Amino acid sequence: MAAIRAAQLGAKTAVVEMDEIGGTCVLRGCIPSKALLRGAELVEIARHAKDYGVNVGEISVDYDKMSKRKDIAVKTLSAGARSLLKSNGIDIIQGKGKFLSTHEIEVTEKAGTRTTVSAEKIVIATGSVPSSIPVPGIDSEGVINSDGAFELKELPQSVIIIGGGYIGVEWATIFGKLGSKVTVIEMLPQIIPTEDEEIAMGLQKIIQKDGIEVHTSAQVKEIGNGAAGHKIVTVLTKDGEKKFSAQIVLVAVGRRPLSEDLGLEKIGVALDRGAVIINDRMETNVPGIYAIGDVTRKIMLAHAASHQGIAAVENALGEGGHMNYNTVPRCIYTIPEVASVGLTEKQAREKVGEIRVGKFPFAANSKATILGEREGFIKIITDAKYGEILGVHMLGPHVTDMIAEPVLAMNLEATAEDIAHSIHAHPTLTEAMGEAALDVLGKVIHMPPKKHR
């Protein structure tokens, strides 16, 4: 997206890429994981089809075929991205880039051939790689990260997932819905630690009800070998030391910026624990050198990186680009989904003090009842004095699509009253947004009156 915007502004543009076009998102992140989650979703729909009078017979999962379909989605979107670059007149230079100077990049091709490309302005967009943890056995056979998980051709009978962040819970959903026995180990007190506590607790209850075992405030001590090729994970929990056994161990403890071996030290680009430091213009401390995406460790999400990229090239080419980190939506594709924007309730209380909170459950929403997906709720947090929307948090069906409304509202500095006065079509899931906004104002319609003591 950065390259296309640069080309639109008339700049002669090149992309240096050592892999296929698309980056982590297309190749080993958002796209393949959501393709697998679609399979998990269809299994869930098939399981409940009989409730609607639709008999589908015995459900079986062909994981190899599901994996191949995932690969088709990846190849299709990667080819589409490559075609977009070419149609915008952008040069694609295949190989690994490294700074020779502030205006020169040395590109090493797979065959070892080296070429040099120069530019007035350069954007670093090297992304991130899976993180690991320093425990014995972490590098042993049968222990994989998210990259390795995408290479599996068979569904494992059992999986221990180390890390309950968005990557961990999405993989827990995939494996759990497809029939694997899943155990999630999270070091912090709640799963999806960056999200609102109430949302995290709601999601944990739902996935536990689905058979996924969850242990929070749990620290992995070591990974060893057990019988029949299984892995044994020793964990220090609130109830003492415990051992868990599974066919594979998936390490999903987050991602770290990919900034090594780029020649950044040579040209003096400042780093903070591996992340490239940027200002509000996406520019590094070296004039003319910009950085975007996971390598900056600002908000490690593909859509945040895309908008950083647009802002970076607009600033580089004199257009005055802007990036609003406060309204970047966060989406987690579990079943049900999680979506949020802005401050959590705890953060809002710490930052603002007096706040108002409105909630509405999907159990009281007509479309959710029709879908048979009534779990979860919407939560809107506002400033008590001015009514400014500080954060919106959702757990429920299709909420990753619904988050666009509060993002737009916050960008326009709308209030809960503005959302409440916007007519939401019936029957839709978005009606729950209007009702949550009404609840902020003490005017919720489709819930019994609250008892006042």
RAWOWO-V835796 format. One line per field, one symbol per residue. ss: DSSP state (H for helix, E for strand, - for the rest). psi: psi as a letter, one per 40 degrees, with the letter a starting at -180 (. if undefined). Layout:
ss: ???
psi: ???
This chain:
ss: -HHHHHHH-----EEEE-----HHHHHH-HHHHHHHHHHHHHHHHHHHHHHH----------HHHHHHHHHHHHHHHHHHHHHHHHH---EEEE-EEEEEE--EEEEE-----EEEEE---EEE---EEE-----E------EEEHHHH--------EEEEE---HHHHHHHHHHHHH--EEEEE-----------HHHHHHHHHHHHH---EEE---EEEEEEE-HHH-EEEEEEE--EEEEEEE-EEEE---EEE------HHHH---EE--EE------E-----EEE-HHHH-----HHHHHHHHHHHHHHH--------HHH--EEE----EEEEEE--HHHHHHH---EEEEEEEHHH-HHHHHH-----EEEEEEE----EEEEEEEEE--HHHHHHHHHHHHH---EHHHHHH---------HHHHHHHHHH-------------
psi: ddddddddeeihiihhheaihdaddddfbddddddddddddddddddeddeeehheahhihgddddddddddddddddddddddddeefhhhhhihihhdaeehhhhhideehhihiiidihhhfeaiihiaigihedeihehiaddddeeheihidihhhhhfaddddddddddddeeihhhhhhdieiigdeihdddddddddddddeehhhhifhhhdihaiaifeiihhhhhideahihihidihhhgfaiiigeifeedddefhhihfehhhiaeeeiaehhehiiiadeefchgidddddddddddddddeeegiihheefhihhhfahiihiiiaiiddddddddbhiihiihiedehdddddefgeiaihhhhihddeehhdihhhhahfdddeeddddddddefiidddddehhhihhideddddddddddeffhdfiiihhh.
